[in-house]
Amino acid sequence: MTDSPDIFDRIEEALDDLRPYIASHRGHVEVVDFEDGRLVLRLGGACHGCAASTITLKQGIEVRLRKTVPEVRVVEAV
């Protein structure tokens, strides 16, 4: 993780807004890495292996993060 701590704070704040929704489906999300506009997240709990997690990742998490943290260009899961 080579980008400034401020970016990580803003990423975490944006994720904090989404975490209650994810938790309501018995899942959780954590930041693994961010570099050169690429944010890598780990989806856990019920989200791990769920077919809908790709939709949640791309249409939920990525859309929100790209709006609130413009440095984020793409979101991927490991």
N, C-alpha and C positions, 0 to 999 in steps of 0.2 A: 504494500500500500504506500504509494509514493506521493499522493496528492495531499493538499493542506488539511489540517484537522477541521477547519471551518466547513469544508465540503462534507466531511463525515458527520459533523453535527447536523447539518441540514438534511442529509440523507436519513439519519436516525430520526429526526423530527418528522419527516414525511412518512417514514415507516411506522412511527408511533401512531399516526392518524389511521393507518390501515390495520394495525395489529389487532384491534378489537374485532374487526370483521373476520380476520383470518382465525383468531382464537375462537370465535363463535362456531367455526367449522372444525374445531379441535386441531388447529395447525399453528405453526409459528414460523417466523422468518428471521434470518440473521445475515448480516453483512459478512462476506468472506473476503472480498477484495474489490478495489476500485482503482483503475488505472486507465489513462488515455480515453476517458469517456465510457469505459466498459465496467459496469457494476455486476459483480458476481454475488449471488445470494444463495443461501441454503434454506430450502423449505423443509420443515420437519413436521412431526406429529402426523395428523391425518393427511396433510398435504403431500407428504413424501409418497411418491408413486401414484397419486391420484390423477386420473385422466384430466380432470378439470383444472389441475394446478398450472398447466401451460396457459390456459385462458386467464386465470388469475394473475399469472406472472406478466403476460404481455398486455392484456387489455385493462388490467387493474393497476398493478404495481408499476409497470414501466410507464404507462401513460401519466400517472400521478407524479412519478419522480421526474420525468422529463419536463413537466410543467413547473414543478417547484424547485428543482435543482437542474438548471439548464446544462450544466457540465456533464450530466448523465445522458449519454446518447443511446445506449443499449443496455438491457438488463438480461442476464442469463442466470440459470440455476445450475448448481452442481449437486 
